[in-house]
Amino acid sequence: MKRLFKSEYLAIIIGVGLLVLVVGAVLGPATGNIFSNIYANVPGSYPQPAAGSKASTEASATPASVVNSSGVLASPYRANRLIIKNGEMNLRVADTDQAVDRIVAIAVNSGGYVIGNRSWLQDNFKYAALTIGVPSDQFEVVQRQVRAVSVQALSDTSSGQDVSDEYVDLQARQTNLEATAARIREFLDQAKDTEQALLVNAKLTEVEAELEQIKGRMAYLKDRSAYSTMTINLEPQWPTPTPTPTATPAAWLPEKTFNAATGALSNVLQGLGDAVIWLVAFAAPLAIPVALVAFGVSWLWRKREKRVVHHT
């Protein structure tokens, strides 16, 4: 009897085990598909870590990368932040007019615009100063392109101001003021007399004025963060001055001085000899007749004086 009971008990266990195996083989793929469909609705291909776990914290703290319109990998935090960027560059250029044209083209091609443009002459050299506005996501790209226009970048500075927190605060204030204005309008509709209506309307006007200021500030922050300002100062490249050669002092050469002195003496003696030759060859023939005439006149004059003395 006991042996029969044990056999029946063993048969039941074996039957249950076979039933479990069959059910698992049939329902296993369906169960896997069910869990796959559940996880498909969750970001990622695998079950997400439990909330509050270290893996969950790291995953939530690491946002995906963002690629801007120029194809440059940008910070993923930039999409959720309002940052006002400003830049200033001092550049030395080969040709000021060509540099201005190229910078204007860079600003326009990036989706920006020219805010101001000024040029002037100084010491016959042309200088220029430009202020351009460019999309904030193109700021670094434009900065590199403008720098490439120059032959030398004298200075290049950039700064940024994160106004995201201020913008969020303004949004909260806007929501509160709009709710306050709505309640005041309800009070205005319930005013019992003109005096009460005027008081309520004055308060409504005050709230609406503050609301408009907040909206204006929000619009300004949004526009300034969308477009960055860049100031570019251009100065021409000065020509390289030609160095003036330094005169080398001449060394004292006594032999050269002696030769120069003897040469000068020879020239003087030669000149005197030439003069004597001219006197002998040219003046002597003319002097002889003149001397004879002078002698004859002198002789006749003396003879006349003797005759006068004899008669007296």
Residue frames relative to the residue before (quaternion, step in Angstrom):
aa qw qx qy qz dx dy dz
M 1.0000 0.0000 0.0000 0.0000 0.00 0.00 0.00
K 0.6744 0.4769 -0.2876 0.4848 3.51 0.95 -0.94
R 0.6424 0.5233 -0.3320 0.4508 3.54 1.04 -0.80
L 0.6327 0.5273 -0.3259 0.4641 3.60 1.07 -0.69
F 0.6406 0.5285 -0.3234 0.4536 3.58 1.00 -0.81
K 0.6562 0.5083 -0.3102 0.4635 3.55 0.97 -0.85
S 0.6425 0.5226 -0.3318 0.4516 3.58 0.99 -0.75
E 0.6557 0.5011 -0.3111 0.4713 3.58 1.00 -0.86
Y 0.6433 0.5260 -0.3207 0.4546 3.58 0.99 -0.85
L 0.6596 0.5037 -0.3034 0.4682 3.57 0.99 -0.85
A 0.6395 0.5269 -0.3250 0.4559 3.59 1.02 -0.77
I 0.6361 0.5294 -0.3253 0.4574 3.59 1.05 -0.82
I 0.6551 0.5147 -0.3147 0.4548 3.59 0.94 -0.90
I 0.6598 0.5017 -0.3092 0.4663 3.57 0.95 -0.91
G 0.6510 0.5240 -0.3195 0.4466 3.59 1.00 -0.82
V 0.6458 0.5098 -0.3184 0.4708 3.58 0.99 -0.87
G 0.6485 0.5254 -0.3245 0.4451 3.58 0.95 -0.83
L 0.6586 0.4986 -0.3126 0.4690 3.57 0.95 -0.85
L 0.6295 0.5420 -0.3299 0.4486 3.58 1.05 -0.81
V 0.6501 0.5162 -0.3120 0.4621 3.56 0.99 -0.86
L 0.6515 0.5164 -0.3223 0.4528 3.58 0.97 -0.83
V 0.6609 0.5094 -0.3093 0.4561 3.56 0.97 -0.88
V 0.6635 0.5011 -0.3064 0.4635 3.58 0.91 -0.93
G 0.6545 0.5140 -0.3181 0.4541 3.59 0.98 -0.80
A 0.6559 0.5100 -0.3181 0.4565 3.56 1.00 -0.79
V 0.6848 0.4816 -0.2898 0.4638 3.57 1.06 -0.75
L 0.7780 0.3690 -0.1822 0.4747 3.58 0.82 -0.97
G 0.4653 0.7150 -0.4360 0.2867 3.61 1.18 -0.28
P 0.7008 0.4495 -0.2977 0.4670 3.70 0.69 -0.94
A 0.6475 0.5143 -0.3356 0.4512 3.57 0.97 -0.78
T 0.6425 0.5201 -0.3257 0.4590 3.56 1.01 -0.84
G 0.6420 0.5191 -0.3262 0.4604 3.57 1.01 -0.82
N 0.6500 0.5103 -0.3257 0.4594 3.59 0.99 -0.79
I 0.6177 0.5479 -0.3537 0.4396 3.57 1.02 -0.76
F 0.6933 0.4608 -0.2839 0.4758 3.59 0.86 -0.97
S 0.6149 0.5424 -0.3534 0.4504 3.59 1.07 -0.67
N 0.6557 0.5023 -0.3150 0.4676 3.58 1.00 -0.83
I 0.6258 0.5320 -0.3476 0.4522 3.56 1.04 -0.73
Y 0.7145 0.4506 -0.2623 0.4665 3.58 0.86 -0.98
A 0.5659 0.6059 -0.3912 0.3994 3.61 1.17 -0.45
N 0.6628 0.5024 -0.3028 0.4655 3.57 1.18 -0.54
V 0.6445 0.4825 -0.3146 0.5028 3.55 1.29 -0.10
P 0.5554 -0.6069 0.4261 0.3764 3.66 -0.89 0.79
G 0.7401 0.3427 -0.2877 0.5021 3.54 -0.89 0.95
S 0.5400 -0.6483 0.4472 0.2969 3.57 -1.28 0.36
Y 0.7464 0.3574 -0.1845 0.5302 3.56 1.24 -0.37
P 0.6615 -0.4852 0.3644 0.4406 3.59 -1.19 0.29
Q 0.4446 -0.7027 0.4970 0.2481 3.53 -0.97 0.93
P 0.5458 -0.6089 0.4491 0.3601 3.60 -1.10 0.59
A 0.6315 -0.5587 0.3867 0.3735 3.50 -1.19 0.55
A 0.5767 -0.5969 0.4284 0.3573 3.53 -1.12 0.74
G 0.7784 0.3147 -0.2509 0.4817 3.52 -0.98 0.90
S 0.5573 0.5924 -0.4093 0.4135 3.59 1.23 -0.23
K 0.6666 -0.5112 0.3613 0.4046 3.54 -1.30 0.37
A 0.6506 0.5181 -0.3226 0.4519 3.58 0.96 -0.85
S 0.6492 0.5130 -0.3200 0.4615 3.56 1.01 -0.82
T 0.6499 0.5210 -0.3209 0.4509 3.61 0.97 -0.81
E 0.6741 0.4884 -0.3050 0.4626 3.58 0.93 -0.90
A 0.6458 0.5274 -0.3290 0.4433 3.59 0.99 -0.79
S 0.6921 0.4663 -0.2835 0.4723 3.57 0.96 -0.86
A 0.6837 0.4863 -0.2926 0.4588 3.62 1.13 -0.53
T 0.7019 0.4116 -0.2642 0.5178 3.60 1.25 -0.09
P 0.1386 -0.8171 0.5552 0.0703 3.61 -0.02 1.24
A 0.6102 -0.5606 0.4144 0.3764 3.54 -1.27 0.38
S 0.5677 -0.5920 0.4462 0.3579 3.54 -1.22 0.52
V 0.2653 -0.7498 0.5912 0.1336 3.53 -1.24 0.59
V 0.1831 -0.7619 0.6124 0.1046 3.58 -0.97 0.89
N 0.3373 -0.7617 0.5155 0.2007 3.59 -0.69 1.07
S 0.7500 -0.4284 0.2719 0.4243 3.57 -1.33 0.07
S 0.6774 0.4765 -0.2988 0.4742 3.61 1.16 -0.45
G 0.5700 -0.6255 0.3753 0.3782 3.59 1.24 0.09
V 0.5295 0.6239 -0.4069 0.4060 3.58 1.28 0.18
L 0.4644 -0.6793 0.4928 0.2831 3.56 -0.90 0.93
A 0.0938 -0.8174 0.5684 0.0025 3.57 -0.59 1.14
S 0.6499 -0.5116 0.3882 0.4064 3.53 -1.30 0.26
P 0.4629 -0.6969 0.4620 0.2941 3.63 -0.84 0.86
Y 0.6132 0.5679 -0.3510 0.4223 3.58 1.19 -0.43
R 0.5404 0.6556 -0.3966 0.3477 3.61 1.21 -0.47
A 0.6215 0.5741 -0.3530 0.3993 3.58 1.07 -0.72
N 0.7551 0.3720 -0.1996 0.5016 3.59 1.10 -0.61
R 0.6657 0.4798 -0.3012 0.4858 3.58 1.26 0.07
L 0.2800 -0.7111 0.6175 0.1859 3.54 -1.26 0.56
I 0.0525 0.8108 -0.5730 0.1078 3.57 -0.35 1.29
I 0.2357 -0.7541 0.6013 0.1194 3.55 -0.80 1.07
K 0.1139 -0.8154 0.5673 0.0178 3.57 -0.54 1.21
N 0.0326 -0.7725 0.6342 0.0016 3.53 -1.13 0.80
G 0.0344 -0.8038 0.5939 -0.0024 3.55 -1.05 0.76
E 0.0672 -0.7737 0.6289 0.0368 3.54 -1.22 0.59
M 0.0370 -0.8030 0.5939 -0.0343 3.55 -0.88 1.03
N 0.1429 -0.7418 0.6497 0.0845 3.54 -1.12 0.81
L 0.0134 -0.8391 0.5390 -0.0726 3.54 -0.42 1.27
R 0.2589 -0.7098 0.6298 0.1803 3.54 -1.23 0.60
V 0.0768 -0.8244 0.5601 -0.0263 3.56 -0.66 1.17
A 0.5554 -0.6135 0.4499 0.3357 3.55 -1.25 0.52
D 0.7886 0.0471 0.0010 0.6131 3.60 1.01 -0.82
T 0.3972 -0.7602 0.4615 0.2265 3.59 -0.47 1.20
D 0.6692 0.5068 -0.3154 0.4425 3.61 0.85 -0.92
Q 0.6694 0.4844 -0.3061 0.4729 3.60 0.90 -0.86
A 0.6327 0.5300 -0.3346 0.4549 3.59 1.01 -0.75
V 0.6346 0.5249 -0.3297 0.4616 3.61 0.97 -0.82
D 0.6624 0.5059 -0.3085 0.4585 3.59 0.89 -0.91
R 0.6742 0.4956 -0.3040 0.4555 3.59 0.92 -0.84
I 0.6591 0.5029 -0.3163 0.4612 3.60 0.98 -0.78
V 0.6247 0.5206 -0.3377 0.4740 3.59 1.02 -0.74
A 0.6515 0.5082 -0.3158 0.4664 3.60 0.97 -0.84
I 0.6306 0.5293 -0.3358 0.4576 3.61 1.00 -0.78
A 0.6642 0.5080 -0.3077 0.4540 3.58 0.92 -0.91
V 0.6824 0.4851 -0.2936 0.4613 3.60 0.88 -0.92
N 0.6746 0.5038 -0.3014 0.4475 3.59 0.93 -0.88
S 0.6688 0.4847 -0.3070 0.4728 3.60 1.12 -0.50
G 0.5832 -0.5818 0.3757 0.4246 3.58 1.27 -0.08
G 0.5626 0.6083 -0.3772 0.4138 3.58 1.28 0.29
Y 0.3330 -0.7200 0.5773 0.1934 3.52 -1.29 -0.36
V 0.4834 -0.6431 0.5146 0.2967 3.56 -1.34 0.31
I 0.2746 -0.7707 0.5567 0.1438 3.57 -0.74 1.08
G 0.7978 -0.1024 0.0984 0.5859 3.59 0.93 -0.87
N 0.0436 -0.7831 0.6204 -0.0047 3.55 -1.19 0.67
R 0.0921 0.7955 -0.5897 0.1051 3.59 -0.71 1.08
S 0.0042 -0.7869 0.6168 -0.0184 3.57 -1.04 0.85
W 0.0058 0.7940 -0.6066 0.0395 3.58 -1.18 0.61
L 0.4216 -0.6811 0.5449 0.2479 3.54 -1.35 0.41
Q 0.0499 0.7716 -0.6315 0.0587 3.52 -1.05 0.85
D 0.8271 -0.0609 -0.0244 0.5583 3.55 -0.62 1.24
N 0.6522 -0.5473 0.2846 0.4406 3.56 1.07 0.92
F 0.6052 0.4883 -0.3777 0.5026 3.59 1.19 0.53
K 0.3772 -0.7541 0.5017 0.1933 3.57 -0.98 0.90
Y 0.1197 -0.7685 0.6279 0.0276 3.54 -0.96 1.04
A 0.0646 -0.7959 0.6013 0.0295 3.60 -1.21 0.43
A 0.0978 -0.7613 0.6385 0.0569 3.54 -1.30 0.51
L 0.0470 -0.8046 0.5917 -0.0181 3.57 -0.80 1.07
T 0.1119 -0.7392 0.6575 0.0932 3.53 -1.27 0.58
I 0.0185 -0.8125 0.5811 -0.0426 3.55 -0.65 1.15
G 0.2620 -0.7274 0.6104 0.1722 3.52 -1.30 0.50
V 0.0177 -0.8051 0.5917 -0.0379 3.58 -0.76 1.05
P 0.6083 -0.5406 0.4102 0.4115 3.61 -1.12 0.48
S 0.5683 -0.6439 0.3928 0.3288 3.56 -0.91 0.90
D 0.6728 0.4862 -0.3150 0.4601 3.59 1.02 -0.68
Q 0.6771 0.4452 -0.2895 0.5095 3.60 1.31 -0.11
F 0.3682 0.7784 -0.4618 0.2129 3.59 1.29 -0.04
E 0.7113 0.4498 -0.2741 0.4653 3.62 0.71 -1.02
V 0.6354 0.5293 -0.3344 0.4520 3.60 1.02 -0.77
V 0.6709 0.4842 -0.2941 0.4785 3.58 0.90 -0.93
Q 0.6124 0.5614 -0.3466 0.4355 3.57 1.02 -0.77
R 0.6724 0.4783 -0.2959 0.4811 3.59 0.94 -0.84
Q 0.6602 0.5105 -0.3174 0.4504 3.60 0.94 -0.83
V 0.6592 0.4924 -0.3150 0.4730 3.60 0.96 -0.82
R 0.6338 0.5335 -0.3369 0.4474 3.59 0.98 -0.79
A 0.6440 0.5366 -0.3194 0.4418 3.59 1.08 -0.70
V 0.5608 0.6034 -0.3918 0.4098 3.62 1.20 -0.31
S 0.6939 0.5034 -0.2703 0.4382 3.58 1.06 -0.73
V 0.4501 -0.6292 0.5499 0.3150 3.51 -1.39 0.21
Q 0.7856 0.0069 -0.0120 0.6186 3.56 1.28 -0.36
A 0.2675 -0.7420 0.5946 0.1558 3.56 -0.91 0.97
L 0.2796 -0.7941 0.5204 0.1425 3.56 -0.38 1.26
S 0.7757 -0.1300 0.0913 0.6107 3.58 1.05 -0.75
D 0.0306 -0.7843 0.6190 -0.0262 3.55 -1.14 0.70
T 0.0945 0.8002 -0.5811 0.1144 3.57 -0.43 1.23
S 0.0115 -0.7776 0.6287 0.0039 3.54 -1.18 0.64
S 0.0655 -0.7895 0.6102 0.0046 3.54 -1.14 0.68
G 0.1310 -0.7914 0.5935 0.0647 3.54 -1.23 0.51
Q 0.1503 -0.7724 0.6130 0.0704 3.54 -1.12 0.72
D 0.2631 -0.7694 0.5679 0.1273 3.55 -0.62 1.17
V 0.0473 -0.8203 0.5694 -0.0260 3.57 -0.49 1.25
S 0.2948 0.7898 -0.4959 0.2086 3.59 1.21 0.39
D 0.6676 0.5033 -0.3104 0.4524 3.58 0.89 -0.91
E 0.6396 0.5161 -0.3281 0.4656 3.57 1.00 -0.82
Y 0.6477 0.5226 -0.3222 0.4512 3.58 0.97 -0.84
V 0.6496 0.5059 -0.3191 0.4694 3.61 0.97 -0.82
D 0.6396 0.5156 -0.3263 0.4676 3.59 1.00 -0.79
L 0.6498 0.5096 -0.3163 0.4670 3.57 0.99 -0.80
Q 0.6217 0.5328 -0.3444 0.4595 3.57 1.03 -0.69
A 0.6527 0.5040 -0.3162 0.4690 3.57 0.97 -0.85
R 0.6544 0.5009 -0.3125 0.4723 3.58 0.96 -0.87
Q 0.6252 0.5378 -0.3418 0.4507 3.59 1.01 -0.75
T 0.6531 0.5107 -0.3162 0.4611 3.58 0.93 -0.89
N 0.6743 0.4952 -0.2993 0.4588 3.59 0.89 -0.90
L 0.6758 0.4898 -0.3028 0.4602 3.57 0.94 -0.87
E 0.6296 0.5195 -0.3450 0.4634 3.59 1.01 -0.69
A 0.6442 0.4984 -0.3246 0.4809 3.58 1.03 -0.75
T 0.6375 0.5215 -0.3243 0.4652 3.58 1.02 -0.81
A 0.6503 0.5140 -0.3175 0.4606 3.58 0.95 -0.88
A 0.6387 0.5238 -0.3362 0.4525 3.59 0.99 -0.76
R 0.6581 0.4921 -0.3162 0.4741 3.61 0.96 -0.81
I 0.6417 0.5181 -0.3369 0.4543 3.60 0.97 -0.79
R 0.6267 0.5251 -0.3455 0.4606 3.59 1.02 -0.73
E 0.6205 0.5198 -0.3464 0.4741 3.60 1.07 -0.65
F 0.6435 0.5003 -0.3275 0.4779 3.58 1.00 -0.79
L 0.6268 0.5431 -0.3415 0.4422 3.57 1.05 -0.77
D 0.6554 0.5013 -0.3153 0.4687 3.58 1.01 -0.75
Q 0.7182 0.4372 -0.2421 0.4842 3.57 1.16 -0.58
A 0.3789 0.7362 -0.4862 0.2793 3.59 1.28 0.09
K 0.3754 -0.7643 0.4916 0.1826 3.55 -0.93 0.97
D 0.7988 0.0799 -0.0499 0.5941 3.58 1.13 -0.54
T 0.7166 -0.4654 0.3158 0.4124 3.54 -1.37 0.16
E 0.6383 0.5381 -0.3370 0.4352 3.59 0.94 -0.83
Q 0.6708 0.4853 -0.2984 0.4748 3.54 0.91 -0.89
A 0.6349 0.5320 -0.3250 0.4563 3.58 1.04 -0.76
L 0.6469 0.5176 -0.3211 0.4589 3.58 1.02 -0.80
L 0.6449 0.5183 -0.3225 0.4599 3.59 0.98 -0.83
V 0.6741 0.4846 -0.2946 0.4733 3.56 0.91 -0.92
N 0.6548 0.5152 -0.3121 0.4565 3.58 1.00 -0.83
A 0.6182 0.5351 -0.3454 0.4606 3.62 1.05 -0.70
K 0.6531 0.4962 -0.3098 0.4809 3.59 0.99 -0.84
L 0.6347 0.5248 -0.3298 0.4616 3.58 1.03 -0.79
T 0.6403 0.5221 -0.3239 0.4610 3.58 0.98 -0.82
E 0.6430 0.5249 -0.3166 0.4590 3.59 1.00 -0.80
V 0.6717 0.4873 -0.2948 0.4738 3.57 0.93 -0.90
E 0.6636 0.5035 -0.3107 0.4578 3.60 0.95 -0.83
A 0.6213 0.5305 -0.3440 0.4629 3.60 1.06 -0.70
E 0.6563 0.4931 -0.3056 0.4823 3.57 0.96 -0.86
L 0.6335 0.5346 -0.3246 0.4554 3.56 1.05 -0.75
E 0.6527 0.5048 -0.3129 0.4703 3.59 0.99 -0.78
Q 0.6203 0.5321 -0.3435 0.4627 3.59 1.05 -0.71
I 0.6547 0.5062 -0.3094 0.4683 3.56 0.95 -0.85
K 0.6507 0.5085 -0.3189 0.4651 3.57 0.94 -0.83
G 0.6502 0.5174 -0.3164 0.4576 3.57 1.00 -0.81
R 0.6516 0.5058 -0.3090 0.4733 3.55 1.00 -0.85
M 0.6455 0.5163 -0.3203 0.4628 3.58 0.98 -0.79
A 0.6513 0.5063 -0.3181 0.4672 3.58 0.98 -0.81
Y 0.6365 0.5276 -0.3255 0.4588 3.56 1.03 -0.80
L 0.6738 0.4921 -0.3042 0.4597 3.59 0.84 -0.92
K 0.6586 0.5097 -0.3135 0.4562 3.56 0.98 -0.80
D 0.6718 0.4860 -0.2986 0.4727 3.59 0.95 -0.86
R 0.6815 0.4896 -0.3010 0.4530 3.60 0.90 -0.90
S 0.6676 0.4783 -0.3140 0.4765 3.59 1.04 -0.62
A 0.6206 0.5365 -0.3434 0.4573 3.58 1.18 -0.49
Y 0.7850 0.1708 -0.0861 0.5892 3.61 1.09 -0.72
S 0.2524 -0.7673 0.5771 0.1204 3.53 -0.90 1.01
T 0.3573 -0.7306 0.5492 0.1920 3.55 -1.18 0.67
M 0.0415 -0.7930 0.6076 -0.0165 3.55 -0.95 0.95
T 0.1578 -0.7799 0.6027 0.0604 3.57 -0.79 1.10
I 0.0689 -0.8098 0.5823 -0.0221 3.57 -0.75 1.09
N 0.1205 -0.7807 0.6124 0.0297 3.56 -0.74 1.14
L 0.1362 -0.8092 0.5707 0.0295 3.55 -0.78 1.10
E 0.0004 0.7697 -0.6383 -0.0057 3.54 -1.02 0.81
P 0.5098 -0.6839 0.4246 0.3036 3.60 -0.96 0.83
Q 0.5053 -0.6127 0.5124 0.3267 3.50 -1.30 0.39
W 0.3370 -0.7600 0.5224 0.1898 3.57 -0.59 1.12
P 0.4986 -0.6441 0.4732 0.3358 3.61 -1.01 0.72
T 0.5195 -0.6397 0.4722 0.3130 3.53 -1.11 0.73
P 0.3850 -0.7399 0.4932 0.2471 3.65 -0.59 1.06
T 0.4383 -0.6802 0.5253 0.2631 3.57 -1.11 0.82
P 0.4039 -0.7322 0.4829 0.2599 3.62 -0.62 1.01
T 0.4115 -0.7012 0.5304 0.2400 3.58 -1.00 0.89
P 0.4142 -0.7208 0.4855 0.2703 3.60 -0.66 1.04
T 0.3771 -0.7195 0.5430 0.2126 3.55 -1.02 0.85
A 0.4366 -0.7075 0.4937 0.2551 3.54 -0.80 1.07
T 0.3241 -0.7413 0.5584 0.1832 3.54 -0.91 0.97
P 0.4282 -0.7093 0.4846 0.2807 3.65 -0.66 1.00
A 0.4481 -0.7046 0.4896 0.2511 3.52 -0.96 1.00
A 0.4414 -0.6885 0.5119 0.2629 3.55 -1.06 0.80
W 0.5039 -0.6456 0.4787 0.3164 3.62 -1.15 0.66
L 0.0439 -0.7961 0.6029 -0.0284 3.52 -0.74 1.17
P 0.2787 -0.7927 0.5161 0.1660 3.66 -0.11 1.22
E 0.6316 0.5454 -0.3455 0.4293 3.59 0.95 -0.79
K 0.6579 0.5015 -0.3075 0.4702 3.55 1.02 -0.86
T 0.6419 0.5174 -0.3242 0.4638 3.59 1.02 -0.78
F 0.6475 0.5166 -0.3190 0.4605 3.62 0.97 -0.85
N 0.6555 0.5032 -0.3146 0.4670 3.55 0.97 -0.85
A 0.6443 0.5069 -0.3317 0.4668 3.59 1.01 -0.74
A 0.6578 0.5107 -0.3166 0.4542 3.62 0.97 -0.82
T 0.6739 0.4779 -0.3005 0.4766 3.58 0.90 -0.88
G 0.6227 0.5293 -0.3480 0.4592 3.54 1.05 -0.63
A 0.6515 0.5034 -0.3170 0.4707 3.57 1.00 -0.83
L 0.6453 0.5156 -0.3229 0.4619 3.63 0.99 -0.83
S 0.6337 0.5281 -0.3258 0.4620 3.55 1.00 -0.79
N 0.6481 0.5113 -0.3191 0.4655 3.54 1.01 -0.81
V 0.6466 0.5147 -0.3261 0.4590 3.62 1.01 -0.82
L 0.6704 0.4888 -0.3004 0.4706 3.59 0.90 -0.94
Q 0.6280 0.5279 -0.3335 0.4644 3.53 1.05 -0.74
G 0.6481 0.5159 -0.3165 0.4623 3.56 1.03 -0.78
L 0.6486 0.5033 -0.3194 0.4733 3.58 0.99 -0.82
G 0.6383 0.5204 -0.3312 0.4606 3.60 0.94 -0.80
D 0.6411 0.5162 -0.3235 0.4668 3.53 0.97 -0.84
A 0.6479 0.5212 -0.3286 0.4478 3.60 0.98 -0.81
V 0.6443 0.5126 -0.3226 0.4670 3.61 0.97 -0.83
I 0.6382 0.5218 -0.3293 0.4605 3.53 0.96 -0.86
W 0.6432 0.5129 -0.3261 0.4657 3.58 0.97 -0.84
L 0.6534 0.5165 -0.3237 0.4489 3.62 0.95 -0.80
V 0.6922 0.4743 -0.2813 0.4656 3.51 0.93 -0.90
A 0.7544 0.4232 -0.2247 0.4486 3.52 0.79 -1.00
F 0.7810 0.3367 -0.1729 0.4968 3.59 1.01 -0.73
A 0.7475 0.4183 -0.2412 0.4562 3.63 0.79 -0.93
A 0.6103 0.5905 -0.3672 0.3795 3.64 1.01 -0.72
P 0.6737 0.4827 -0.3367 0.4470 3.61 0.78 -0.80
L 0.6729 0.4727 -0.3010 0.4828 3.58 1.04 -0.58
A 0.6525 0.5435 -0.3204 0.4198 3.59 1.06 -0.68
I 0.6069 0.5811 -0.3684 0.3977 3.64 1.03 -0.67
P 0.6882 0.4410 -0.3199 0.4791 3.68 0.74 -0.83
V 0.6367 0.5202 -0.3436 0.4538 3.57 0.97 -0.76
A 0.6522 0.5114 -0.3203 0.4588 3.59 0.98 -0.79
L 0.6390 0.5223 -0.3239 0.4626 3.64 0.99 -0.80
V 0.6530 0.4998 -0.3164 0.4729 3.59 0.95 -0.88
A 0.6625 0.4990 -0.3084 0.4657 3.57 0.92 -0.87
F 0.6447 0.5105 -0.3271 0.4656 3.60 0.99 -0.77
G 0.6508 0.5183 -0.3159 0.4561 3.60 0.97 -0.84
V 0.6520 0.5037 -0.3120 0.4732 3.57 0.92 -0.85
S 0.6575 0.5070 -0.3103 0.4630 3.55 0.95 -0.85
W 0.6534 0.5134 -0.3169 0.4572 3.59 0.96 -0.80
L 0.6614 0.4909 -0.3108 0.4743 3.57 0.90 -0.83
W 0.6380 0.5306 -0.3270 0.4522 3.62 0.96 -0.77
R 0.6711 0.4789 -0.3045 0.4771 3.61 0.92 -0.84
K 0.6353 0.5287 -0.3268 0.4583 3.59 1.02 -0.79
R 0.6494 0.5125 -0.3150 0.4651 3.59 0.91 -0.75
E 0.6488 0.5107 -0.3280 0.4590 3.57 0.96 -0.80
K 0.6341 0.5231 -0.3320 0.4627 3.63 1.00 -0.75
R 0.6574 0.5043 -0.3193 0.4599 3.59 0.95 -0.78
V 0.6432 0.5131 -0.3338 0.4600 3.57 0.93 -0.72
V 0.6469 0.5145 -0.3126 0.4681 3.59 0.95 -0.84
H 0.6560 0.5211 -0.3232 0.4401 3.63 0.91 -0.82
H 0.6688 0.4916 -0.3135 0.4613 3.65 0.89 -0.74
T 0.6753 0.4705 -0.3166 0.4715 3.57 0.95 -0.66
